[in-house]
């Protein structure tokens, strides 16, 4: 024990800054962040990790990975994390960032019985979170009466957002837990007829690792990640960000527990991985319900049949209409993965297969853009992938085909051209009829379909204090897309210059440009119902961070945006000031920001600190100010409490939001309270 330093806590802000880009599209960041936490809660045994596993941290270059593997081959397993300093290319900064994600274990043998380890595990806790918007939204007000006497729709539940989690887990040994969630507007009710049992959503899992030759056994809710994510993507897609080189490659994380609160995108059943010599065999069997809407149609013989019209992926069940979509259909999945790992740790290859079956046919409302989308009751998809590390190069690729005959392919490499320059290249092509329900490979769109593109990433470290990152991504869409009724193309590029003369002083400037096509609003002319225009977006960020004292942190930022179409140029900006002070058992974080944007297209996204394991990147548009205060306090070794107050005040409107989310007023106030209780501390 004396030979291993204590594992430091993960630096959430630094992790977010490295891996998440400036966003201009909605995505569920909290789910992606949950996947990153799985890596932190199950650190890698650095003595047995292959190049694929080491790359999953997004912290090591191909040269560093190659040097680590060679060091182990020559000197044997590391006996201490301090030994990382002896590996060529491992500087102190890299080691400090790596420590939260790795452990040293010379032998995976377990000295106690499973039940004893379970009872005595320190990482055993309950977590409860409450969130509430204090202004009254229209959905919570008394209903209006129309002229014909009917009442308007309103939310059936209260405005409280409740979240409860229990988990007991030990790295690479076991993980057991459940997650329960009730969104604002949902009823806290026990109603078998509508499948609501107190909390609106329940997720649970029981996972064991390294049980004899069984590498993983997971029962309940889980996800899977193999290859480059064409078939099994596990919802783990970071997009294009400041880490311009390693981010292009997906990683084989295998079968992992599902612990997020999203109500779709996971398997429910059993997932196993069996190890035999250099081979891994995985099996996935899932049977779960899905939210959606159905309809009745007549066939050619005028017989009625029920079919799926659409799926509801919001997870919200606040109104009678939303409740009517709950658990309407069944989805069955049967999948497998077979993987070969070379004993050198530098090569692995595998095949994937997944069959998805619905309890009735899925027939979409016909639209020009969805002509090649999946239709029917059964989808099958298979792929083959490989990863190969050679000297300072890491090659990877995957190619697959779905039942429709559509193909998808991803090929690329990451290279350390010299100790100061890293480079990555990725090419992808997804046919317009390539159907993958659980795929999440690298793409410009939200799914790997109807896209071709080439990505180039570069990182240069000209001096110890300086770092330059950049990428250029060219893409095109051969078929129509939602809100884009014509084949199109575009590009995106980013440049980031970072300067850190001292450990306590950091500054960077980042510019990102994107060019895409989209439909113009309907002109009303019958001959020209859809017209396409080119939209150019520019986002910028200037940041200065300084540790004034050991316990006092200060950050100033300027964010700006510009959108240029054929009619006008619109702009937006935001300035913000952060302060963070911590002392022994408590910590306080605060922010004050001003923003001014011309319209929603020039909206600005800004990462915010939140309570434990809660992720927040809100979008700001219009004119106003934003401020929040977050407090953290360790009541005792067992209990930690968090309280957050946040408010946005607008100066350009009298109401906020639309529909049932409308607030009559100029401000929106939100509080979040979280308490975590450890059972065995």
C-alpha positions as CSV (number, residue, x, y, z in Angstrom):
1,X,0.0,0.0,0.0
2,X,2.9,2.4,0.7
3,X,4.1,2.1,-2.9
4,X,1.0,3.5,-4.4
5,X,0.0,7.2,-4.1
6,X,-3.7,7.8,-3.3
7,X,-5.9,8.1,-6.4
8,X,-6.8,11.8,-6.7
9,X,-10.4,12.9,-7.4
10,X,-11.3,13.5,-11.0
11,X,-11.0,17.2,-12.1
12,X,-14.5,17.5,-13.6
13,X,-13.8,20.9,-15.2
14,X,-10.6,19.9,-16.8
15,X,-12.1,16.7,-18.1
16,X,-15.0,18.7,-19.7
17,X,-12.7,21.3,-21.2
18,X,-10.5,18.6,-22.9
19,X,-13.2,16.3,-24.3
20,X,-16.3,18.5,-25.0
21,X,-16.4,21.0,-27.9
22,X,-18.3,24.3,-28.1
23,X,-21.7,22.9,-29.1
24,X,-24.3,24.3,-31.3
25,X,-26.7,21.3,-31.3
26,X,-28.7,19.7,-28.5
27,X,-27.3,16.4,-27.1
28,X,-27.6,14.6,-23.8
29,X,-24.3,15.6,-22.3
30,X,-25.3,14.0,-19.0
31,X,-25.5,10.6,-20.5
32,X,-22.1,11.0,-22.2
33,X,-20.6,12.2,-18.9
34,X,-22.1,9.2,-17.2
35,X,-20.1,7.0,-19.5
36,X,-16.9,8.9,-18.7
37,X,-17.6,8.3,-15.0
38,X,-17.7,4.6,-15.6
39,X,-14.0,4.8,-16.7
40,X,-13.1,6.7,-13.5
41,X,-15.1,4.4,-11.2
42,X,-13.4,1.4,-12.8
43,X,-9.8,2.5,-13.3
44,X,-7.6,0.6,-15.7
45,X,-5.0,-1.9,-14.4
46,X,-2.0,-0.5,-16.1
47,X,-0.1,-3.7,-15.8
48,X,-2.5,-5.6,-18.1
49,X,-4.0,-3.0,-20.3
50,X,-3.5,-3.3,-24.1
51,X,-3.1,-0.4,-26.5
52,X,-6.8,-0.2,-27.1
53,X,-7.6,0.1,-23.4
54,X,-4.9,2.7,-22.8
55,X,-6.2,4.8,-25.6
56,X,-9.6,5.0,-24.0
57,X,-8.4,7.5,-21.5
58,X,-7.8,10.0,-24.3
59,X,-4.6,11.1,-22.4
60,X,-1.8,9.2,-24.0
61,X,-0.3,9.6,-27.5
62,X,0.6,6.5,-29.7
63,X,4.3,7.1,-28.7
64,X,3.5,7.0,-25.0
65,X,1.3,3.9,-25.4
66,X,4.0,2.1,-27.3
67,X,6.7,3.1,-24.8
68,X,4.6,1.9,-21.9
69,X,4.0,-1.5,-23.5
70,X,7.7,-1.9,-24.4
71,X,8.6,-0.9,-20.8
72,X,6.4,-3.7,-19.4
73,X,7.9,-6.2,-21.8
74,X,11.5,-5.4,-20.9
75,X,11.1,-4.7,-17.1
76,X,8.0,-6.6,-16.2
77,X,4.9,-5.3,-14.4
78,X,5.0,-1.9,-12.7
79,X,5.3,-2.2,-8.9
80,X,4.2,1.4,-8.2
81,X,2.5,4.3,-10.0
82,X,5.6,6.3,-9.2
83,X,7.4,4.1,-11.7
84,X,5.5,5.9,-14.5
85,X,8.2,8.6,-14.3
86,X,10.7,6.1,-15.6
87,X,8.9,5.5,-18.9
88,X,10.2,7.6,-21.8
89,X,7.8,10.4,-22.9
90,X,5.8,10.4,-19.6
91,X,6.1,13.9,-18.2
92,X,4.7,15.0,-14.8
93,X,1.7,16.7,-16.4
94,X,0.7,13.6,-18.2
95,X,1.1,11.4,-15.1
96,X,-1.0,13.8,-13.0
97,X,-3.8,13.6,-15.5
98,X,-3.6,9.8,-15.8
99,X,-3.6,9.0,-12.1
100,X,-7.4,9.1,-11.5
101,X,-7.9,6.5,-14.3
102,X,-5.3,3.8,-13.5
103,X,-4.4,1.4,-10.7
104,X,-1.5,-1.0,-10.0
105,X,-2.5,-4.6,-9.4
106,X,0.1,-7.4,-9.7
107,X,-2.5,-10.1,-9.4
108,X,-6.3,-10.0,-9.8
109,X,-6.8,-12.6,-7.1
110,X,-9.5,-11.8,-4.5
111,X,-8.7,-12.7,-0.9
112,X,-12.3,-12.5,0.5
113,X,-15.5,-14.1,-0.5
114,X,-17.8,-12.1,-2.7
115,X,-20.4,-11.5,0.1
116,X,-17.8,-10.2,2.5
117,X,-16.3,-7.9,-0.2
118,X,-19.8,-6.6,-0.9
119,X,-20.6,-5.9,2.7
120,X,-17.3,-4.1,3.5
121,X,-16.9,-2.1,0.2
122,X,-16.3,1.6,0.9
123,X,-17.8,2.7,-2.5
124,X,-21.3,1.9,-1.3
125,X,-23.7,4.9,-1.2
126,X,-27.1,6.4,-1.6
127,X,-27.6,9.6,-3.5
128,X,-30.7,11.8,-3.6
129,X,-31.1,14.9,-5.8
130,X,-34.0,17.4,-6.0
131,X,-34.3,20.1,-8.6
132,X,-37.0,22.7,-9.1
133,X,-37.8,25.7,-11.2
134,X,-39.6,28.1,-8.9
135,X,-41.5,30.2,-11.4
136,X,-44.8,28.8,-12.5
137,X,-44.8,27.3,-16.0
138,X,-48.1,27.3,-17.9
139,X,-48.3,23.5,-17.5
140,X,-48.7,23.8,-13.8
141,X,-51.4,26.6,-13.8
142,X,-55.1,25.9,-13.7
143,X,-56.5,24.8,-17.1
144,X,-58.3,27.3,-19.4
145,X,-61.8,26.6,-20.8
146,X,-62.3,26.9,-24.5
147,X,-65.5,28.0,-26.2
148,X,-66.8,24.5,-26.6
149,X,-66.3,23.8,-22.9
150,X,-63.2,21.6,-23.0
151,X,-60.3,22.2,-20.7
152,X,-56.8,22.8,-22.0
153,X,-54.0,20.3,-21.3
154,X,-51.9,20.7,-18.2
155,X,-49.2,18.7,-16.5
156,X,-50.6,16.1,-14.1
157,X,-47.7,16.1,-11.6
158,X,-45.8,18.7,-9.5
159,X,-42.8,20.7,-10.6
160,X,-40.3,18.7,-8.5
161,X,-37.6,16.8,-10.3
162,X,-36.5,13.8,-8.1
163,X,-33.6,11.5,-8.6
164,X,-32.5,8.6,-6.4
165,X,-29.5,6.3,-6.9
166,X,-28.0,3.4,-4.9
167,X,-24.7,1.8,-5.9
168,X,-22.0,-0.4,-4.4
169,X,-19.1,-1.1,-6.7
170,X,-15.4,-2.1,-6.7
171,X,-13.2,-1.6,-9.7
172,X,-13.0,-4.7,-11.9
173,X,-14.8,-6.8,-9.3
174,X,-18.5,-5.9,-9.1
175,X,-21.2,-3.2,-9.5
176,X,-24.7,-3.4,-8.1
177,X,-27.2,-0.6,-8.1
178,X,-30.4,1.1,-9.2
179,X,-31.4,4.5,-10.5
180,X,-34.9,6.1,-10.1
181,X,-36.1,9.3,-11.7
182,X,-39.1,11.5,-11.8
183,X,-39.1,14.5,-14.1
184,X,-40.8,17.8,-13.4
185,X,-44.5,17.6,-14.3
186,X,-44.7,13.8,-13.9
187,X,-46.9,12.3,-11.2
188,X,-45.4,10.4,-8.3
189,X,-48.0,7.7,-8.4
190,X,-48.4,3.9,-8.3
191,X,-50.5,2.9,-11.3
192,X,-50.1,-0.5,-12.9
193,X,-52.3,0.4,-15.8
194,X,-49.9,3.1,-17.1
195,X,-46.8,1.3,-15.8
196,X,-45.9,4.1,-13.3
197,X,-44.6,2.9,-10.0
198,X,-43.8,5.9,-7.8
199,X,-40.8,7.2,-9.8
200,X,-41.5,7.3,-13.5
201,X,-38.3,5.5,-14.5
202,X,-36.4,2.7,-12.9
203,X,-33.0,1.3,-14.0
204,X,-31.1,-1.5,-12.3
205,X,-28.0,-3.7,-12.8
206,X,-26.0,-6.5,-11.2
207,X,-22.5,-6.9,-12.8
208,X,-19.6,-9.1,-11.8
209,X,-16.1,-9.0,-13.3
210,X,-13.4,-11.7,-13.5
211,X,-15.4,-14.7,-12.2
212,X,-13.2,-17.5,-13.3
213,X,-13.0,-17.3,-17.1
214,X,-16.0,-15.1,-17.2
215,X,-14.7,-11.6,-17.8
216,X,-18.1,-9.9,-17.4
217,X,-21.5,-11.0,-16.3
218,X,-24.2,-8.3,-16.3
219,X,-27.9,-8.7,-15.5
220,X,-30.4,-5.9,-15.8
221,X,-29.6,-2.7,-17.7
222,X,-26.3,-2.5,-19.6
223,X,-24.7,-1.1,-22.7
224,X,-22.0,-2.5,-25.1
225,X,-19.1,-0.9,-26.9
226,X,-17.0,-2.8,-29.4
227,X,-14.9,-1.6,-32.4
228,X,-15.6,1.8,-33.8
229,X,-19.2,1.9,-32.7
230,X,-20.9,0.9,-36.0
231,X,-23.0,-1.8,-34.3
232,X,-22.4,-1.3,-30.5
233,X,-21.7,2.3,-29.7
234,X,-22.9,2.5,-26.0
235,X,-24.1,6.0,-26.4
236,X,-20.5,7.1,-26.0
237,X,-19.9,9.9,-28.6
238,X,-17.9,13.0,-27.6
239,X,-18.1,14.8,-30.9
240,X,-15.3,17.0,-32.1
241,X,-13.6,19.0,-29.4
242,X,-10.4,20.5,-28.1
243,X,-8.6,17.1,-28.0
244,X,-8.3,17.1,-31.8
245,X,-6.2,14.0,-32.2
246,X,-7.3,11.1,-30.0
247,X,-11.0,11.9,-30.0
248,X,-11.5,10.3,-33.5
249,X,-11.1,6.8,-32.2
250,X,-13.8,4.8,-30.4
251,X,-12.8,2.2,-27.9
252,X,-13.8,-1.3,-27.0
253,X,-15.1,-1.0,-23.5
254,X,-17.1,-4.2,-23.7
255,X,-20.2,-4.7,-21.6
256,X,-20.7,-2.0,-19.0
257,X,-23.5,-1.2,-16.5
258,X,-26.1,1.4,-17.5
259,X,-26.5,4.0,-14.7
260,X,-27.9,7.1,-16.5
261,X,-31.5,8.3,-16.4
262,X,-32.2,8.4,-20.1
263,X,-35.1,6.1,-20.8
264,X,-33.8,4.6,-24.1
265,X,-30.6,3.5,-25.7
266,X,-29.7,0.6,-23.4
267,X,-30.2,-3.2,-23.2
268,X,-32.3,-4.9,-20.5
269,X,-31.5,-8.6,-20.0
270,X,-28.2,-10.3,-19.7
271,X,-24.8,-9.6,-21.2
272,X,-21.7,-11.8,-20.7
273,X,-18.1,-12.0,-21.9
274,X,-16.2,-15.3,-21.7
275,X,-12.4,-15.4,-21.9
276,X,-10.5,-18.3,-23.5
277,X,-6.7,-17.8,-24.0
278,X,-6.5,-14.8,-26.4
279,X,-10.2,-14.9,-27.3
280,X,-13.2,-13.1,-25.9
281,X,-16.8,-14.2,-26.6
282,X,-19.6,-11.9,-25.7
283,X,-23.4,-12.6,-25.8
284,X,-26.2,-10.0,-25.5
285,X,-29.9,-10.9,-24.9
286,X,-32.4,-8.1,-24.3
287,X,-36.1,-7.8,-23.9
288,X,-37.4,-4.4,-23.0
289,X,-40.4,-2.0,-23.5
290,X,-40.2,1.2,-25.6
291,X,-42.3,4.3,-25.6
292,X,-44.1,5.3,-28.8
293,X,-47.2,5.8,-30.8
294,X,-49.0,3.3,-33.0
295,X,-51.7,3.4,-35.6
296,X,-54.0,1.1,-37.5
297,X,-53.8,0.5,-41.2
298,X,-55.6,-1.5,-43.8
299,X,-53.7,-4.0,-46.0
300,X,-54.6,-4.9,-49.7
301,X,-57.3,-7.2,-48.4
302,X,-58.7,-4.5,-46.1
303,X,-57.6,-6.3,-43.0
304,X,-56.6,-4.1,-40.1
305,X,-53.2,-4.4,-38.6
306,X,-51.4,-2.4,-35.8
307,X,-48.0,-0.9,-36.5
308,X,-45.5,1.5,-34.9
309,X,-45.7,5.0,-36.1
310,X,-43.0,6.7,-34.1
311,X,-40.9,6.2,-30.9
312,X,-40.9,8.7,-28.0
313,X,-37.3,9.2,-26.9
314,X,-37.9,12.2,-24.6
315,X,-38.7,10.0,-21.5
316,X,-41.3,12.6,-20.4
317,X,-44.7,11.5,-19.2
318,X,-46.4,14.6,-17.9
319,X,-49.6,14.9,-19.8
320,X,-52.3,12.3,-20.8
321,X,-50.9,12.4,-24.3
322,X,-47.3,11.7,-23.2
323,X,-48.5,9.0,-20.7
324,X,-50.3,7.2,-23.6
325,X,-46.9,6.6,-25.2
326,X,-45.4,4.8,-22.2
327,X,-44.3,1.1,-22.8
328,X,-46.4,0.7,-25.9
329,X,-44.1,-1.7,-27.7
330,X,-41.6,-4.5,-27.1
331,X,-38.1,-4.6,-28.4
332,X,-36.0,-7.8,-28.5
333,X,-32.2,-7.8,-29.1
334,X,-29.8,-10.7,-29.7
335,X,-26.2,-9.9,-30.3
336,X,-22.7,-11.3,-30.1
337,X,-19.1,-10.2,-30.3
338,X,-16.0,-12.4,-30.9
339,X,-12.7,-10.7,-30.3
340,X,-9.1,-11.8,-30.7
341,X,-6.4,-10.1,-28.6
342,X,-2.7,-10.6,-29.5
343,X,-0.5,-11.3,-26.5
344,X,1.7,-8.4,-27.4
345,X,-1.2,-6.0,-26.7
346,X,-0.7,-4.3,-30.0
347,X,-3.3,-5.9,-32.1
348,X,-7.0,-6.9,-31.7
349,X,-9.7,-7.8,-34.1
350,X,-13.3,-8.8,-33.8
351,X,-16.7,-9.3,-35.4
352,X,-20.1,-7.9,-34.2
353,X,-23.7,-9.0,-34.9
354,X,-27.0,-7.7,-33.6
355,X,-30.5,-8.6,-34.5
356,X,-33.3,-6.2,-33.3
357,X,-36.9,-7.2,-33.5
358,X,-40.1,-5.2,-32.6
359,X,-43.4,-6.8,-31.6
360,X,-45.0,-5.1,-34.6
361,X,-43.8,-3.4,-37.8
362,X,-42.4,0.1,-37.8
363,X,-44.0,2.1,-40.6
364,X,-43.0,5.8,-40.6
365,X,-45.1,8.7,-42.0
366,X,-43.7,8.9,-45.6
367,X,-41.5,12.0,-46.1
368,X,-38.9,12.6,-48.8
369,X,-36.0,12.7,-46.3
370,X,-36.9,9.4,-44.6
371,X,-37.5,7.3,-47.8
372,X,-34.4,5.1,-47.0
373,X,-34.9,4.9,-43.3
374,X,-35.6,1.5,-41.6
375,X,-39.1,0.1,-42.1
376,X,-40.3,-3.3,-41.0
377,X,-40.1,-5.5,-37.9
378,X,-36.6,-7.0,-37.9
379,X,-33.2,-5.4,-38.5
380,X,-29.9,-7.2,-38.6
381,X,-26.5,-5.7,-38.7
382,X,-22.9,-7.2,-38.6
383,X,-19.4,-5.8,-38.8
384,X,-15.7,-6.6,-38.6
385,X,-13.1,-4.4,-37.0
386,X,-9.4,-4.3,-36.2
387,X,-6.9,-2.1,-34.2
388,X,-3.2,-2.3,-34.8
389,X,-0.4,-0.4,-33.0
390,X,2.9,-0.2,-35.0
391,X,5.8,2.0,-33.7
392,X,4.2,5.5,-33.4
393,X,1.1,4.7,-35.4
394,X,-2.3,3.4,-34.1
395,X,-4.4,2.1,-37.0
396,X,-8.1,1.3,-36.6
397,X,-11.2,0.5,-38.7
398,X,-14.6,-1.1,-38.9
399,X,-16.9,-2.0,-41.8
400,X,-20.4,-3.3,-41.5
401,X,-23.6,-4.1,-43.4
402,X,-27.2,-4.0,-42.3
403,X,-30.1,-6.1,-43.5
404,X,-31.1,-3.5,-46.0
405,X,-27.8,-3.9,-47.9
406,X,-26.6,-0.5,-46.8
407,X,-22.9,-0.4,-45.7
408,X,-21.0,1.7,-43.2
409,X,-17.2,2.0,-42.9
410,X,-14.8,3.9,-40.7
411,X,-11.0,3.8,-41.1
412,X,-8.3,6.0,-39.6
413,X,-5.0,6.3,-37.7
414,X,-3.4,8.3,-35.0
415,X,0.3,9.0,-35.1
416,X,3.0,10.8,-33.2
417,X,5.0,12.3,-36.0
418,X,7.7,13.3,-33.5
419,X,7.7,14.0,-29.7
420,X,6.0,17.4,-30.3
421,X,3.5,16.7,-33.1
422,X,0.5,14.3,-33.1
423,X,-1.7,13.7,-36.1
424,X,-4.9,11.9,-36.8
425,X,-6.9,11.0,-40.0
426,X,-10.3,9.5,-40.2
427,X,-12.4,8.6,-43.3
428,X,-16.1,7.4,-43.0
429,X,-18.9,6.5,-45.3
430,X,-22.4,5.6,-44.2
431,X,-24.9,4.7,-46.9
432,X,-28.4,6.3,-46.9
433,X,-29.9,2.9,-46.0
434,X,-27.4,1.8,-43.4
435,X,-29.5,1.0,-40.3
436,X,-27.8,0.8,-36.9
437,X,-30.0,1.4,-33.8
438,X,-27.2,1.1,-31.2
439,X,-24.4,2.4,-33.4
440,X,-22.6,5.6,-32.5
441,X,-19.5,5.9,-34.6
442,X,-17.8,9.1,-35.5
443,X,-20.1,11.3,-37.6
444,X,-21.3,14.9,-38.2
445,X,-24.9,13.8,-37.8
446,X,-26.5,12.3,-34.7
447,X,-26.5,8.8,-36.3
448,X,-24.2,6.9,-38.7
449,X,-26.4,7.2,-41.8
450,X,-26.3,9.1,-45.1
451,X,-22.9,10.7,-44.7
452,X,-19.4,10.7,-46.1
453,X,-16.5,12.6,-44.7
454,X,-12.8,13.0,-43.9
455,X,-11.4,14.4,-40.7
456,X,-7.8,15.6,-40.0
457,X,-6.6,16.5,-36.5
458,X,-3.3,18.0,-35.4
459,X,-1.7,18.8,-32.1
460,X,1.6,20.7,-31.8
461,X,3.6,21.4,-28.6
462,X,6.3,23.8,-29.8
463,X,7.4,24.5,-26.2
464,X,6.5,23.3,-22.7
465,X,4.2,26.3,-22.1
466,X,2.5,26.3,-25.5
467,X,0.0,23.9,-27.2
468,X,-1.8,24.2,-30.5
469,X,-4.7,22.1,-31.5
470,X,-6.6,22.1,-34.8
471,X,-8.8,20.0,-37.0
472,X,-10.6,20.2,-40.4
473,X,-13.6,18.0,-41.2
474,X,-15.2,17.9,-44.6
475,X,-18.5,16.1,-44.9
476,X,-21.3,15.6,-47.4
477,X,-24.8,14.1,-47.2
478,X,-25.7,12.3,-50.5
479,X,-29.4,12.1,-49.7
480,X,-31.9,14.5,-48.1
481,X,-32.0,15.2,-44.3
482,X,-34.5,16.5,-41.8
483,X,-35.0,20.2,-42.5
484,X,-32.7,19.8,-45.6
485,X,-34.5,18.7,-48.7
486,X,-31.5,18.4,-51.0
487,X,-28.1,16.6,-51.1
488,X,-25.6,18.9,-49.4
489,X,-22.0,19.3,-48.2
490,X,-20.2,21.3,-45.6
491,X,-17.1,21.6,-43.4
492,X,-16.0,22.4,-39.9
493,X,-12.7,23.5,-38.5
494,X,-11.2,24.5,-35.2
495,X,-8.0,26.2,-34.0
496,X,-7.1,26.4,-30.3
497,X,-3.9,28.1,-28.9
498,X,-3.2,27.4,-25.2
499,X,-0.5,29.0,-23.0
500,X,0.4,27.9,-19.5
501,X,3.6,29.6,-18.2
502,X,3.0,28.2,-14.7
503,X,1.0,25.5,-13.2
504,X,-1.3,28.1,-11.6
505,X,-1.9,30.2,-14.7
506,X,-3.6,29.0,-17.9
507,X,-4.9,30.9,-21.0
508,X,-6.3,29.9,-24.3
509,X,-8.1,31.2,-27.4
510,X,-10.3,29.0,-29.5
511,X,-12.0,29.6,-32.9
512,X,-14.4,27.2,-34.6
513,X,-16.1,27.6,-37.9
514,X,-18.9,25.5,-39.4
515,X,-20.6,25.7,-42.8
516,X,-23.8,23.8,-43.6
517,X,-26.8,24.0,-45.7
518,X,-30.4,24.1,-44.5
519,X,-33.9,24.8,-45.8
520,X,-35.3,28.3,-45.9
521,X,-38.8,28.8,-44.5
522,X,-41.6,28.0,-47.0
523,X,-41.9,30.9,-49.3
524,X,-45.6,30.1,-50.1
525,X,-44.9,29.8,-53.8
526,X,-46.2,26.4,-55.1
527,X,-43.3,25.9,-57.5
528,X,-40.7,26.5,-54.8
529,X,-41.9,24.9,-51.5
530,X,-38.3,24.3,-50.4
531,X,-35.2,26.4,-50.9
532,X,-31.8,25.7,-49.5
533,X,-29.3,28.3,-48.2
534,X,-25.8,28.0,-46.9
535,X,-25.3,28.9,-43.2
536,X,-21.9,29.8,-41.8
537,X,-21.3,29.8,-38.1
538,X,-18.4,31.1,-36.1
539,X,-17.9,30.4,-32.4
540,X,-15.0,31.8,-30.3
541,X,-13.8,31.6,-26.8
542,X,-11.1,33.5,-24.9
543,X,-10.2,32.2,-21.4
544,X,-7.9,33.2,-18.6
545,X,-7.6,31.0,-15.4
546,X,-5.5,31.7,-12.4
547,X,-5.1,30.1,-9.0
548,X,-4.7,33.3,-6.9
549,X,-4.0,31.3,-3.7
550,X,-3.9,27.6,-3.0
551,X,-7.6,27.5,-2.3
552,X,-8.8,30.4,-4.5
553,X,-9.4,29.9,-8.2
554,X,-10.4,32.7,-10.7
555,X,-11.6,32.4,-14.3
556,X,-12.6,35.0,-16.9
557,X,-14.0,34.2,-20.3
558,X,-15.4,35.9,-23.4
559,X,-17.5,33.8,-25.7
560,X,-18.8,35.1,-29.1
561,X,-20.7,33.8,-32.1
562,X,-21.5,34.9,-35.6
563,X,-24.0,33.4,-38.1
564,X,-23.9,34.5,-41.8
565,X,-26.6,33.5,-44.3
566,X,-27.6,35.0,-47.6
567,X,-29.8,37.5,-45.9
568,X,-28.0,38.9,-42.9
569,X,-25.2,38.6,-40.4
570,X,-26.2,38.0,-36.8
571,X,-24.0,38.0,-33.7
572,X,-23.9,37.0,-30.0
573,X,-21.5,37.3,-27.1
574,X,-21.2,36.3,-23.5
575,X,-18.7,37.4,-20.7
576,X,-18.5,35.5,-17.5
577,X,-16.5,35.5,-14.3
578,X,-16.0,32.4,-12.1
579,X,-14.6,32.2,-8.5
580,X,-14.0,29.0,-6.6
581,X,-12.9,28.9,-2.9
582,X,-12.4,25.7,-0.9
583,X,-11.2,25.0,2.6
584,X,-11.0,21.6,4.3
585,X,-14.6,20.4,4.5
586,X,-16.4,22.9,2.3
587,X,-16.2,24.5,-1.2
588,X,-18.1,27.4,-2.8
589,X,-18.2,28.1,-6.6
590,X,-19.9,31.1,-8.1
591,X,-20.5,32.7,-11.5
592,X,-21.8,35.9,-13.0
593,X,-22.3,36.3,-16.7
594,X,-23.8,38.7,-19.2
595,X,-25.0,37.6,-22.7
596,X,-26.5,39.3,-25.7
597,X,-27.4,37.4,-28.9
598,X,-29.4,38.5,-31.9
599,X,-31.4,35.3,-32.3
600,X,-31.5,31.6,-31.4
601,X,-29.0,30.7,-34.2
602,X,-26.3,32.7,-32.4
603,X,-27.0,31.1,-29.0
604,X,-24.0,30.4,-26.8
605,X,-23.3,27.3,-24.8
606,X,-21.4,27.6,-21.6
607,X,-20.4,24.7,-19.2
608,X,-21.5,25.3,-15.6
609,X,-20.5,23.7,-12.3
610,X,-23.2,21.6,-10.8
611,X,-23.9,19.2,-8.0
612,X,-22.1,15.9,-7.9
613,X,-22.3,13.8,-11.1
614,X,-24.8,16.3,-12.7
615,X,-23.8,17.8,-16.0
616,X,-24.9,21.2,-17.3
617,X,-24.2,23.0,-20.6
618,X,-27.2,25.4,-21.0
619,X,-27.7,27.5,-24.1
620,X,-28.2,31.2,-23.9
621,X,-30.0,33.4,-26.4
622,X,-31.4,36.9,-26.3
623,X,-30.3,39.5,-23.7
624,X,-29.8,39.0,-20.0
625,X,-27.6,37.9,-17.1
626,X,-26.9,34.5,-15.5
627,X,-25.5,33.8,-12.1
628,X,-25.3,30.8,-9.8
629,X,-23.8,29.8,-6.5
630,X,-22.8,26.2,-5.7
631,X,-21.9,25.0,-2.2
632,X,-20.4,21.7,-1.1
633,X,-20.0,20.6,2.5
634,X,-18.7,17.4,4.1
635,X,-21.0,17.0,7.1
636,X,-19.0,13.9,8.3
637,X,-17.1,11.1,6.6
638,X,-20.4,9.5,5.6
639,X,-22.4,12.5,4.4
640,X,-21.7,15.2,1.8
641,X,-24.3,17.8,0.9
642,X,-24.6,20.1,-2.2
643,X,-26.8,23.1,-2.8
644,X,-27.0,25.1,-6.0
645,X,-28.9,28.3,-6.7
646,X,-29.1,29.5,-10.3
647,X,-31.0,32.4,-12.0
648,X,-31.3,33.8,-15.5
649,X,-32.8,37.2,-15.9
650,X,-33.8,38.5,-19.4
651,X,-34.1,42.1,-20.5
652,X,-35.6,41.6,-23.9
653,X,-38.8,39.6,-23.2
654,X,-41.9,39.4,-21.0
655,X,-42.2,35.6,-21.2
656,X,-39.8,32.7,-21.3
657,X,-40.3,29.4,-23.2
658,X,-43.2,28.1,-25.4
659,X,-46.3,25.9,-24.9
660,X,-46.7,24.4,-21.5
661,X,-43.1,25.4,-20.6
662,X,-44.0,29.1,-20.9
663,X,-43.2,31.3,-17.9
664,X,-44.9,34.7,-17.7
665,X,-42.1,36.9,-16.5
666,X,-38.5,37.9,-17.2
667,X,-36.6,35.4,-15.0
668,X,-36.2,31.7,-14.3
669,X,-34.8,30.5,-11.0
670,X,-33.7,26.9,-10.3
671,X,-32.4,25.2,-7.2
672,X,-30.7,21.9,-6.9
673,X,-30.1,20.0,-3.7
674,X,-28.1,16.7,-3.5
675,X,-27.0,14.6,-0.6
676,X,-24.7,11.5,-0.7
677,X,-24.5,9.0,2.1
678,X,-21.8,6.3,2.3
679,X,-22.8,3.1,4.0
680,X,-19.4,1.8,5.1
681,X,-17.3,4.8,6.0
